[in-house]
Amino acid sequence: MPLIDSLQDRLPAFPKHLGIVYTEVSADRLVAELTVRDDLSNGNGVMHGGAIMSFADTLGAVATILNIPRDAKTTTLESKTNFIAGAPIGTKLIGEALPLHRGRRTQIWETRITNEAGKLVAKVTQTQMVL
């Protein structure tokens, strides 16, 4: 059974609304895709910054879940987003979360959001607290 399937009961419900599809899942790297839709746009035909942040935040949280005991939980303590380029409606975004620090009480993940051509859309660094 793929690792993500074994975690379904631990994953947050909100990513289903966003349309996140996990494509690579391991304790060391999490990759997912999301297609920009009109309901995720800012009214100017590009993905809303908050939706980009939600995508990245979800990946960092799920990556943390993969690295903590089954009975533990996580919450975001801090998140820093650099927006680099817009993502028009219809764009498939790829998010890749990699660990910078995996401690007992906190974990830090860096998530790069790119389009299918590999152009950087945003970079997010977040700190997750382990509860």
Phi and psi in radians as a Rosetta constraint file:
Dihedral C 1 N 2 CA 2 C 2 CIRCULARHARMONIC -1.018 0.35
Dihedral N 2 CA 2 C 2 N 3 CIRCULARHARMONIC 2.590 0.35
Dihedral C 2 N 3 CA 3 C 3 CIRCULARHARMONIC -0.956 0.35
Dihedral N 3 CA 3 C 3 N 4 CIRCULARHARMONIC -0.737 0.35
Dihedral C 3 N 4 CA 4 C 4 CIRCULARHARMONIC -1.128 0.35
Dihedral N 4 CA 4 C 4 N 5 CIRCULARHARMONIC -0.612 0.35
Dihedral C 4 N 5 CA 5 C 5 CIRCULARHARMONIC -1.102 0.35
Dihedral N 5 CA 5 C 5 N 6 CIRCULARHARMONIC -0.609 0.35
Dihedral C 5 N 6 CA 6 C 6 CIRCULARHARMONIC -1.293 0.35
Dihedral N 6 CA 6 C 6 N 7 CIRCULARHARMONIC -0.184 0.35
Dihedral C 6 N 7 CA 7 C 7 CIRCULARHARMONIC -1.835 0.35
Dihedral N 7 CA 7 C 7 N 8 CIRCULARHARMONIC -0.016 0.35
Dihedral C 7 N 8 CA 8 C 8 CIRCULARHARMONIC -0.880 0.35
Dihedral N 8 CA 8 C 8 N 9 CIRCULARHARMONIC -0.686 0.35
Dihedral C 8 N 9 CA 9 C 9 CIRCULARHARMONIC -1.272 0.35
Dihedral N 9 CA 9 C 9 N 10 CIRCULARHARMONIC -0.219 0.35
Dihedral C 9 N 10 CA 10 C 10 CIRCULARHARMONIC -1.765 0.35
Dihedral N 10 CA 10 C 10 N 11 CIRCULARHARMONIC -0.153 0.35
Dihedral C 10 N 11 CA 11 C 11 CIRCULARHARMONIC -1.464 0.35
Dihedral N 11 CA 11 C 11 N 12 CIRCULARHARMONIC 2.508 0.35
Dihedral C 11 N 12 CA 12 C 12 CIRCULARHARMONIC -1.149 0.35
Dihedral N 12 CA 12 C 12 N 13 CIRCULARHARMONIC 2.664 0.35
Dihedral C 12 N 13 CA 13 C 13 CIRCULARHARMONIC -1.342 0.35
Dihedral N 13 CA 13 C 13 N 14 CIRCULARHARMONIC -0.550 0.35
Dihedral C 13 N 14 CA 14 C 14 CIRCULARHARMONIC -0.950 0.35
Dihedral N 14 CA 14 C 14 N 15 CIRCULARHARMONIC -0.681 0.35
Dihedral C 14 N 15 CA 15 C 15 CIRCULARHARMONIC -1.028 0.35
Dihedral N 15 CA 15 C 15 N 16 CIRCULARHARMONIC -0.469 0.35
Dihedral C 15 N 16 CA 16 C 16 CIRCULARHARMONIC -1.106 0.35
Dihedral N 16 CA 16 C 16 N 17 CIRCULARHARMONIC -0.698 0.35
Dihedral C 16 N 17 CA 17 C 17 CIRCULARHARMONIC -1.103 0.35
Dihedral N 17 CA 17 C 17 N 18 CIRCULARHARMONIC -0.722 0.35
Dihedral C 17 N 18 CA 18 C 18 CIRCULARHARMONIC -1.173 0.35
Dihedral N 18 CA 18 C 18 N 19 CIRCULARHARMONIC -0.484 0.35
Dihedral C 18 N 19 CA 19 C 19 CIRCULARHARMONIC 1.586 0.35
Dihedral N 19 CA 19 C 19 N 20 CIRCULARHARMONIC 0.448 0.35
Dihedral C 19 N 20 CA 20 C 20 CIRCULARHARMONIC -1.212 0.35
Dihedral N 20 CA 20 C 20 N 21 CIRCULARHARMONIC 2.315 0.35
Dihedral C 20 N 21 CA 21 C 21 CIRCULARHARMONIC -2.122 0.35
Dihedral N 21 CA 21 C 21 N 22 CIRCULARHARMONIC 2.066 0.35
Dihedral C 21 N 22 CA 22 C 22 CIRCULARHARMONIC -1.389 0.35
Dihedral N 22 CA 22 C 22 N 23 CIRCULARHARMONIC 2.281 0.35
Dihedral C 22 N 23 CA 23 C 23 CIRCULARHARMONIC -1.998 0.35
Dihedral N 23 CA 23 C 23 N 24 CIRCULARHARMONIC -0.501 0.35
Dihedral C 23 N 24 CA 24 C 24 CIRCULARHARMONIC -2.447 0.35
Dihedral N 24 CA 24 C 24 N 25 CIRCULARHARMONIC 2.225 0.35
Dihedral C 24 N 25 CA 25 C 25 CIRCULARHARMONIC -2.348 0.35
Dihedral N 25 CA 25 C 25 N 26 CIRCULARHARMONIC 2.090 0.35
Dihedral C 25 N 26 CA 26 C 26 CIRCULARHARMONIC -2.664 0.35
Dihedral N 26 CA 26 C 26 N 27 CIRCULARHARMONIC 2.987 0.35
Dihedral C 26 N 27 CA 27 C 27 CIRCULARHARMONIC -1.189 0.35
Dihedral N 27 CA 27 C 27 N 28 CIRCULARHARMONIC -0.315 0.35
Dihedral C 27 N 28 CA 28 C 28 CIRCULARHARMONIC -1.848 0.35
Dihedral N 28 CA 28 C 28 N 29 CIRCULARHARMONIC -0.183 0.35
Dihedral C 28 N 29 CA 29 C 29 CIRCULARHARMONIC -2.854 0.35
Dihedral N 29 CA 29 C 29 N 30 CIRCULARHARMONIC 2.324 0.35
Dihedral C 29 N 30 CA 30 C 30 CIRCULARHARMONIC -2.215 0.35
Dihedral N 30 CA 30 C 30 N 31 CIRCULARHARMONIC 2.242 0.35
Dihedral C 30 N 31 CA 31 C 31 CIRCULARHARMONIC -2.214 0.35
Dihedral N 31 CA 31 C 31 N 32 CIRCULARHARMONIC 2.401 0.35
Dihedral C 31 N 32 CA 32 C 32 CIRCULARHARMONIC -2.564 0.35
Dihedral N 32 CA 32 C 32 N 33 CIRCULARHARMONIC 2.841 0.35
Dihedral C 32 N 33 CA 33 C 33 CIRCULARHARMONIC -2.143 0.35
Dihedral N 33 CA 33 C 33 N 34 CIRCULARHARMONIC 2.701 0.35
Dihedral C 33 N 34 CA 34 C 34 CIRCULARHARMONIC -2.639 0.35
Dihedral N 34 CA 34 C 34 N 35 CIRCULARHARMONIC 2.278 0.35
Dihedral C 34 N 35 CA 35 C 35 CIRCULARHARMONIC -1.690 0.35
Dihedral N 35 CA 35 C 35 N 36 CIRCULARHARMONIC 2.262 0.35
Dihedral C 35 N 36 CA 36 C 36 CIRCULARHARMONIC -1.202 0.35
Dihedral N 36 CA 36 C 36 N 37 CIRCULARHARMONIC 2.154 0.35
Dihedral C 36 N 37 CA 37 C 37 CIRCULARHARMONIC -2.005 0.35
Dihedral N 37 CA 37 C 37 N 38 CIRCULARHARMONIC 2.877 0.35
Dihedral C 37 N 38 CA 38 C 38 CIRCULARHARMONIC -0.999 0.35
Dihedral N 38 CA 38 C 38 N 39 CIRCULARHARMONIC -0.692 0.35
Dihedral C 38 N 39 CA 39 C 39 CIRCULARHARMONIC -1.274 0.35
Dihedral N 39 CA 39 C 39 N 40 CIRCULARHARMONIC -0.097 0.35
Dihedral C 39 N 40 CA 40 C 40 CIRCULARHARMONIC -1.853 0.35
Dihedral N 40 CA 40 C 40 N 41 CIRCULARHARMONIC 0.092 0.35
Dihedral C 40 N 41 CA 41 C 41 CIRCULARHARMONIC -1.558 0.35
Dihedral N 41 CA 41 C 41 N 42 CIRCULARHARMONIC 2.949 0.35
Dihedral C 41 N 42 CA 42 C 42 CIRCULARHARMONIC -1.693 0.35
Dihedral N 42 CA 42 C 42 N 43 CIRCULARHARMONIC 0.162 0.35
Dihedral C 42 N 43 CA 43 C 43 CIRCULARHARMONIC 1.596 0.35
Dihedral N 43 CA 43 C 43 N 44 CIRCULARHARMONIC -0.136 0.35
Dihedral C 43 N 44 CA 44 C 44 CIRCULARHARMONIC -1.944 0.35
Dihedral N 44 CA 44 C 44 N 45 CIRCULARHARMONIC 0.289 0.35
Dihedral C 44 N 45 CA 45 C 45 CIRCULARHARMONIC 1.473 0.35
Dihedral N 45 CA 45 C 45 N 46 CIRCULARHARMONIC 0.148 0.35
Dihedral C 45 N 46 CA 46 C 46 CIRCULARHARMONIC -2.240 0.35
Dihedral N 46 CA 46 C 46 N 47 CIRCULARHARMONIC 2.803 0.35
Dihedral C 46 N 47 CA 47 C 47 CIRCULARHARMONIC -1.087 0.35
Dihedral N 47 CA 47 C 47 N 48 CIRCULARHARMONIC 2.364 0.35
Dihedral C 47 N 48 CA 48 C 48 CIRCULARHARMONIC -1.122 0.35
Dihedral N 48 CA 48 C 48 N 49 CIRCULARHARMONIC 2.433 0.35
Dihedral C 48 N 49 CA 49 C 49 CIRCULARHARMONIC -1.002 0.35
Dihedral N 49 CA 49 C 49 N 50 CIRCULARHARMONIC -0.647 0.35
Dihedral C 49 N 50 CA 50 C 50 CIRCULARHARMONIC -1.154 0.35
Dihedral N 50 CA 50 C 50 N 51 CIRCULARHARMONIC -0.560 0.35
Dihedral C 50 N 51 CA 51 C 51 CIRCULARHARMONIC -1.240 0.35
Dihedral N 51 CA 51 C 51 N 52 CIRCULARHARMONIC -0.659 0.35
Dihedral C 51 N 52 CA 52 C 52 CIRCULARHARMONIC -1.092 0.35
Dihedral N 52 CA 52 C 52 N 53 CIRCULARHARMONIC -0.796 0.35
Dihedral C 52 N 53 CA 53 C 53 CIRCULARHARMONIC -1.095 0.35
Dihedral N 53 CA 53 C 53 N 54 CIRCULARHARMONIC -0.676 0.35
Dihedral C 53 N 54 CA 54 C 54 CIRCULARHARMONIC -1.116 0.35
Dihedral N 54 CA 54 C 54 N 55 CIRCULARHARMONIC -0.708 0.35
Dihedral C 54 N 55 CA 55 C 55 CIRCULARHARMONIC -1.035 0.35
Dihedral N 55 CA 55 C 55 N 56 CIRCULARHARMONIC -0.912 0.35
Dihedral C 55 N 56 CA 56 C 56 CIRCULARHARMONIC -1.139 0.35
Dihedral N 56 CA 56 C 56 N 57 CIRCULARHARMONIC -0.736 0.35
Dihedral C 56 N 57 CA 57 C 57 CIRCULARHARMONIC -1.064 0.35
Dihedral N 57 CA 57 C 57 N 58 CIRCULARHARMONIC -0.703 0.35
Dihedral C 57 N 58 CA 58 C 58 CIRCULARHARMONIC -1.094 0.35
Dihedral N 58 CA 58 C 58 N 59 CIRCULARHARMONIC -0.758 0.35
Dihedral C 58 N 59 CA 59 C 59 CIRCULARHARMONIC -1.114 0.35
Dihedral N 59 CA 59 C 59 N 60 CIRCULARHARMONIC -0.734 0.35
Dihedral C 59 N 60 CA 60 C 60 CIRCULARHARMONIC -1.120 0.35
Dihedral N 60 CA 60 C 60 N 61 CIRCULARHARMONIC -0.679 0.35
Dihedral C 60 N 61 CA 61 C 61 CIRCULARHARMONIC -1.178 0.35
Dihedral N 61 CA 61 C 61 N 62 CIRCULARHARMONIC -0.797 0.35
Dihedral C 61 N 62 CA 62 C 62 CIRCULARHARMONIC -1.134 0.35
Dihedral N 62 CA 62 C 62 N 63 CIRCULARHARMONIC -0.701 0.35
Dihedral C 62 N 63 CA 63 C 63 CIRCULARHARMONIC -1.053 0.35
Dihedral N 63 CA 63 C 63 N 64 CIRCULARHARMONIC -0.676 0.35
Dihedral C 63 N 64 CA 64 C 64 CIRCULARHARMONIC -1.141 0.35
Dihedral N 64 CA 64 C 64 N 65 CIRCULARHARMONIC -0.774 0.35
Dihedral C 64 N 65 CA 65 C 65 CIRCULARHARMONIC -0.961 0.35
Dihedral N 65 CA 65 C 65 N 66 CIRCULARHARMONIC -0.629 0.35
Dihedral C 65 N 66 CA 66 C 66 CIRCULARHARMONIC -1.185 0.35
Dihedral N 66 CA 66 C 66 N 67 CIRCULARHARMONIC -0.262 0.35
Dihedral C 66 N 67 CA 67 C 67 CIRCULARHARMONIC -2.040 0.35
Dihedral N 67 CA 67 C 67 N 68 CIRCULARHARMONIC 0.193 0.35
Dihedral C 67 N 68 CA 68 C 68 CIRCULARHARMONIC -2.167 0.35
Dihedral N 68 CA 68 C 68 N 69 CIRCULARHARMONIC 2.833 0.35
Dihedral C 68 N 69 CA 69 C 69 CIRCULARHARMONIC -1.040 0.35
Dihedral N 69 CA 69 C 69 N 70 CIRCULARHARMONIC 2.655 0.35
Dihedral C 69 N 70 CA 70 C 70 CIRCULARHARMONIC -0.976 0.35
Dihedral N 70 CA 70 C 70 N 71 CIRCULARHARMONIC -0.585 0.35
Dihedral C 70 N 71 CA 71 C 71 CIRCULARHARMONIC -1.532 0.35
Dihedral N 71 CA 71 C 71 N 72 CIRCULARHARMONIC -0.019 0.35
Dihedral C 71 N 72 CA 72 C 72 CIRCULARHARMONIC -1.568 0.35
Dihedral N 72 CA 72 C 72 N 73 CIRCULARHARMONIC 2.821 0.35
Dihedral C 72 N 73 CA 73 C 73 CIRCULARHARMONIC -2.242 0.35
Dihedral N 73 CA 73 C 73 N 74 CIRCULARHARMONIC 3.055 0.35
Dihedral C 73 N 74 CA 74 C 74 CIRCULARHARMONIC -2.502 0.35
Dihedral N 74 CA 74 C 74 N 75 CIRCULARHARMONIC 2.712 0.35
Dihedral C 74 N 75 CA 75 C 75 CIRCULARHARMONIC -2.552 0.35
Dihedral N 75 CA 75 C 75 N 76 CIRCULARHARMONIC 2.630 0.35
Dihedral C 75 N 76 CA 76 C 76 CIRCULARHARMONIC -1.358 0.35
Dihedral N 76 CA 76 C 76 N 77 CIRCULARHARMONIC 2.221 0.35
Dihedral C 76 N 77 CA 77 C 77 CIRCULARHARMONIC -1.598 0.35
Dihedral N 77 CA 77 C 77 N 78 CIRCULARHARMONIC -0.676 0.35
Dihedral C 77 N 78 CA 78 C 78 CIRCULARHARMONIC -2.689 0.35
Dihedral N 78 CA 78 C 78 N 79 CIRCULARHARMONIC 2.541 0.35
Dihedral C 78 N 79 CA 79 C 79 CIRCULARHARMONIC -2.556 0.35
Dihedral N 79 CA 79 C 79 N 80 CIRCULARHARMONIC 2.327 0.35
Dihedral C 79 N 80 CA 80 C 80 CIRCULARHARMONIC -2.197 0.35
Dihedral N 80 CA 80 C 80 N 81 CIRCULARHARMONIC 2.148 0.35
Dihedral C 80 N 81 CA 81 C 81 CIRCULARHARMONIC -2.035 0.35
Dihedral N 81 CA 81 C 81 N 82 CIRCULARHARMONIC 2.292 0.35
Dihedral C 81 N 82 CA 82 C 82 CIRCULARHARMONIC -1.909 0.35
Dihedral N 82 CA 82 C 82 N 83 CIRCULARHARMONIC 2.073 0.35
Dihedral C 82 N 83 CA 83 C 83 CIRCULARHARMONIC -1.572 0.35
Dihedral N 83 CA 83 C 83 N 84 CIRCULARHARMONIC 2.207 0.35
Dihedral C 83 N 84 CA 84 C 84 CIRCULARHARMONIC -1.888 0.35
Dihedral N 84 CA 84 C 84 N 85 CIRCULARHARMONIC -0.750 0.35
Dihedral C 84 N 85 CA 85 C 85 CIRCULARHARMONIC -2.603 0.35
Dihedral N 85 CA 85 C 85 N 86 CIRCULARHARMONIC 2.752 0.35
Dihedral C 85 N 86 CA 86 C 86 CIRCULARHARMONIC -1.367 0.35
Dihedral N 86 CA 86 C 86 N 87 CIRCULARHARMONIC 2.785 0.35
Dihedral C 86 N 87 CA 87 C 87 CIRCULARHARMONIC -2.228 0.35
Dihedral N 87 CA 87 C 87 N 88 CIRCULARHARMONIC 1.755 0.35
Dihedral C 87 N 88 CA 88 C 88 CIRCULARHARMONIC -1.114 0.35
Dihedral N 88 CA 88 C 88 N 89 CIRCULARHARMONIC 2.735 0.35
Dihedral C 88 N 89 CA 89 C 89 CIRCULARHARMONIC -0.934 0.35
Dihedral N 89 CA 89 C 89 N 90 CIRCULARHARMONIC 2.364 0.35
Dihedral C 89 N 90 CA 90 C 90 CIRCULARHARMONIC 1.701 0.35
Dihedral N 90 CA 90 C 90 N 91 CIRCULARHARMONIC -0.262 0.35
Dihedral C 90 N 91 CA 91 C 91 CIRCULARHARMONIC -1.231 0.35
Dihedral N 91 CA 91 C 91 N 92 CIRCULARHARMONIC 2.354 0.35
Dihedral C 91 N 92 CA 92 C 92 CIRCULARHARMONIC -1.575 0.35
Dihedral N 92 CA 92 C 92 N 93 CIRCULARHARMONIC 2.129 0.35
Dihedral C 92 N 93 CA 93 C 93 CIRCULARHARMONIC -1.739 0.35
Dihedral N 93 CA 93 C 93 N 94 CIRCULARHARMONIC 2.534 0.35
Dihedral C 93 N 94 CA 94 C 94 CIRCULARHARMONIC -2.074 0.35
Dihedral N 94 CA 94 C 94 N 95 CIRCULARHARMONIC 2.210 0.35
Dihedral C 94 N 95 CA 95 C 95 CIRCULARHARMONIC -1.945 0.35
Dihedral N 95 CA 95 C 95 N 96 CIRCULARHARMONIC 2.311 0.35
Dihedral C 95 N 96 CA 96 C 96 CIRCULARHARMONIC -2.205 0.35
Dihedral N 96 CA 96 C 96 N 97 CIRCULARHARMONIC 2.078 0.35
Dihedral C 96 N 97 CA 97 C 97 CIRCULARHARMONIC -1.839 0.35
Dihedral N 97 CA 97 C 97 N 98 CIRCULARHARMONIC 2.223 0.35
Dihedral C 97 N 98 CA 98 C 98 CIRCULARHARMONIC -2.196 0.35
Dihedral N 98 CA 98 C 98 N 99 CIRCULARHARMONIC 2.527 0.35
Dihedral C 98 N 99 CA 99 C 99 CIRCULARHARMONIC -1.360 0.35
Dihedral N 99 CA 99 C 99 N 100 CIRCULARHARMONIC 2.436 0.35
Dihedral C 99 N 100 CA 100 C 100 CIRCULARHARMONIC -1.816 0.35
Dihedral N 100 CA 100 C 100 N 101 CIRCULARHARMONIC -0.515 0.35
Dihedral C 100 N 101 CA 101 C 101 CIRCULARHARMONIC -2.730 0.35
Dihedral N 101 CA 101 C 101 N 102 CIRCULARHARMONIC 2.305 0.35
Dihedral C 101 N 102 CA 102 C 102 CIRCULARHARMONIC -2.257 0.35
Dihedral N 102 CA 102 C 102 N 103 CIRCULARHARMONIC 1.596 0.35
Dihedral C 102 N 103 CA 103 C 103 CIRCULARHARMONIC -1.815 0.35
Dihedral N 103 CA 103 C 103 N 104 CIRCULARHARMONIC -3.138 0.35
Dihedral C 103 N 104 CA 104 C 104 CIRCULARHARMONIC -1.197 0.35
Dihedral N 104 CA 104 C 104 N 105 CIRCULARHARMONIC -0.647 0.35
Dihedral C 104 N 105 CA 105 C 105 CIRCULARHARMONIC -1.865 0.35
Dihedral N 105 CA 105 C 105 N 106 CIRCULARHARMONIC -0.431 0.35
Dihedral C 105 N 106 CA 106 C 106 CIRCULARHARMONIC -2.441 0.35
Dihedral N 106 CA 106 C 106 N 107 CIRCULARHARMONIC 2.699 0.35
Dihedral C 106 N 107 CA 107 C 107 CIRCULARHARMONIC -2.369 0.35
Dihedral N 107 CA 107 C 107 N 108 CIRCULARHARMONIC 2.537 0.35
Dihedral C 107 N 108 CA 108 C 108 CIRCULARHARMONIC -2.120 0.35
Dihedral N 108 CA 108 C 108 N 109 CIRCULARHARMONIC 2.240 0.35
Dihedral C 108 N 109 CA 109 C 109 CIRCULARHARMONIC -2.158 0.35
Dihedral N 109 CA 109 C 109 N 110 CIRCULARHARMONIC 2.460 0.35
Dihedral C 109 N 110 CA 110 C 110 CIRCULARHARMONIC -1.935 0.35
Dihedral N 110 CA 110 C 110 N 111 CIRCULARHARMONIC 2.185 0.35
Dihedral C 110 N 111 CA 111 C 111 CIRCULARHARMONIC -2.048 0.35
Dihedral N 111 CA 111 C 111 N 112 CIRCULARHARMONIC 2.213 0.35
Dihedral C 111 N 112 CA 112 C 112 CIRCULARHARMONIC -1.811 0.35
Dihedral N 112 CA 112 C 112 N 113 CIRCULARHARMONIC 2.242 0.35
Dihedral C 112 N 113 CA 113 C 113 CIRCULARHARMONIC -1.901 0.35
Dihedral N 113 CA 113 C 113 N 114 CIRCULARHARMONIC 2.089 0.35
Dihedral C 113 N 114 CA 114 C 114 CIRCULARHARMONIC -2.202 0.35
Dihedral N 114 CA 114 C 114 N 115 CIRCULARHARMONIC 2.860 0.35
Dihedral C 114 N 115 CA 115 C 115 CIRCULARHARMONIC -1.563 0.35
Dihedral N 115 CA 115 C 115 N 116 CIRCULARHARMONIC 3.111 0.35
Dihedral C 115 N 116 CA 116 C 116 CIRCULARHARMONIC -1.073 0.35
Dihedral N 116 CA 116 C 116 N 117 CIRCULARHARMONIC -0.451 0.35
Dihedral C 116 N 117 CA 117 C 117 CIRCULARHARMONIC -1.404 0.35
Dihedral N 117 CA 117 C 117 N 118 CIRCULARHARMONIC -0.076 0.35
Dihedral C 117 N 118 CA 118 C 118 CIRCULARHARMONIC 1.598 0.35
Dihedral N 118 CA 118 C 118 N 119 CIRCULARHARMONIC 0.030 0.35
Dihedral C 118 N 119 CA 119 C 119 CIRCULARHARMONIC -1.263 0.35
Dihedral N 119 CA 119 C 119 N 120 CIRCULARHARMONIC 2.299 0.35
Dihedral C 119 N 120 CA 120 C 120 CIRCULARHARMONIC -1.218 0.35
Dihedral N 120 CA 120 C 120 N 121 CIRCULARHARMONIC 2.207 0.35
Dihedral C 120 N 121 CA 121 C 121 CIRCULARHARMONIC -1.756 0.35
Dihedral N 121 CA 121 C 121 N 122 CIRCULARHARMONIC -0.734 0.35
Dihedral C 121 N 122 CA 122 C 122 CIRCULARHARMONIC -2.770 0.35
Dihedral N 122 CA 122 C 122 N 123 CIRCULARHARMONIC 2.697 0.35
Dihedral C 122 N 123 CA 123 C 123 CIRCULARHARMONIC -2.242 0.35
Dihedral N 123 CA 123 C 123 N 124 CIRCULARHARMONIC 2.256 0.35
Dihedral C 123 N 124 CA 124 C 124 CIRCULARHARMONIC -2.200 0.35
Dihedral N 124 CA 124 C 124 N 125 CIRCULARHARMONIC 2.300 0.35
Dihedral C 124 N 125 CA 125 C 125 CIRCULARHARMONIC -2.053 0.35
Dihedral N 125 CA 125 C 125 N 126 CIRCULARHARMONIC 2.209 0.35
Dihedral C 125 N 126 CA 126 C 126 CIRCULARHARMONIC -2.363 0.35
Dihedral N 126 CA 126 C 126 N 127 CIRCULARHARMONIC 2.593 0.35
Dihedral C 126 N 127 CA 127 C 127 CIRCULARHARMONIC -1.874 0.35
Dihedral N 127 CA 127 C 127 N 128 CIRCULARHARMONIC 2.194 0.35
Dihedral C 127 N 128 CA 128 C 128 CIRCULARHARMONIC -1.875 0.35
Dihedral N 128 CA 128 C 128 N 129 CIRCULARHARMONIC 2.312 0.35
Dihedral C 128 N 129 CA 129 C 129 CIRCULARHARMONIC -1.622 0.35
Dihedral N 129 CA 129 C 129 N 130 CIRCULARHARMONIC 2.403 0.35
Dihedral C 129 N 130 CA 130 C 130 CIRCULARHARMONIC -1.639 0.35
Dihedral N 130 CA 130 C 130 N 131 CIRCULARHARMONIC 2.166 0.35
